[in-house]
Amino acid sequence: MLLLAHVCAEFRDRNGNTIFRVTAKDLNHTFLEAPDAIREDPLFAMLANDGSIVFPPKDEKERKRLENEPLLGVDPTGRRIKVDAGAEKSAGKAKTEKKPAAETRPEEAKPAGAEKT
């Protein structure tokens, strides 16, 4: 199976033997050929779920984007950046609404001599 890794990892079989290792030199620049047996390691599911390892998309355009910009949409820890649905909607719209200025009323004219002392 082909994968692109954003983090270093060591995948093991059921007996604890290392079957595949992603080192620092393997990160973010090329698709790696990994054995299918790494799917048995619980670490594989965890890294796939948080986006630390990704698989080549079937869409050729998306695959080229991933090859050219592997860190796009990835935070410094190697995880996929999650965007809230509400934040996504508000990010698309510029805030043009302004709060109305506080109403200022000129002080009512008081008749001379009406001040209390």
Long-range contacts (C-beta under 8 A, 24 or more apart in sequence): 1-33, 1-34, 1-35, 1-36, 1-38, 1-55, 2-31, 2-32, 2-33, 2-34, 2-55, 2-56, 3-31, 3-32, 3-34, 3-53, 3-54, 3-55, 4-28, 4-30, 4-31, 4-32, 4-53, 4-54, 4-55, 4-56, 4-66, 4-70, 5-32, 5-47, 5-52, 5-53, 6-51, 6-52, 6-53, 6-54, 6-70, 6-71, 6-74, 6-78, 6-79, 7-47, 7-52, 7-53, 7-77, 7-78, 9-43, 9-47, 9-52, 9-53, 10-43, 11-38, 11-41, 11-43, 11-44, 12-41, 12-43, 13-37, 13-40, 13-41, 14-40, 22-53, 28-70, 28-71, 29-70, 31-56, 31-67, 50-79, 50-80, 51-79, 51-80, 52-78, 52-79, 52-80, 54-80
